[in-house]
Amino acid sequence: MGMAIDRDDTKFHVLAVDDSLIDRKLIERLLKTSSFQVTAVDSGSKALEFLGLNNNDADDDEEDEQRDSNTESVSSDEDQDHPDLGLGVNLIITDYCMPGMTGYDLLKKIKKSSSFKDIPVVIMSSENIPSRINRCLEDGAEEFFLKPVQLSDVNKLRPHLMKGRSKDIDSSHKTTSTRLITSGN
């Protein structure tokens, strides 16, 4: 029980994804200034690799067919084979426009993952394109920040992190309550 209390007191871990070194260093500095633990990577594929989802890249269609024919073994095992990868990431903030995989593509892959779908994702871009912003928000992004990201933007992240943490607390509380009720009968 003491371990759970200690875990709640640790820093929030943010995975920052941006192909621009300058923008990546800026967001990293802003996040660290706000007492976040930060892992910064320069591409969507490296973010997926960090999370342990990189094996989903090339063979999506083939894997979809496998999921359809054998849902239990493929979909649950694939994400759960590496539970320690991702190292407790609480939020992902990613640039929209990157070579290879856009931030939107990364968002979709994360939201399709059973292990990471509840992690808040924030998209940032230097282009103010309403249709792009709306599409990202409709498909699961928590926020869309315009670059350059400012400290006031970073301050908007904490409520999203707290929502995720309260879900964890609620589900563990429900489990504890259920155990108490069933053991009492």
ABEGO torsion letter per residue (X at the ends): XAAAAAAAABBBBBBBBBABAAAAAAAAAAAAAAGBBBBBBABAAAAAAAAGAAAAAAAAAAAAAAAAABAAAAAAAAAAABAABGGGBABBBBBABBBGBBAAAAAAAAAABAAAAABBBBBBBABBBAAAAAAAAAAGBABBBBOBBBAAAAAAAAAAAAAAAAAAAAAAAAAAAAAAAAAAX
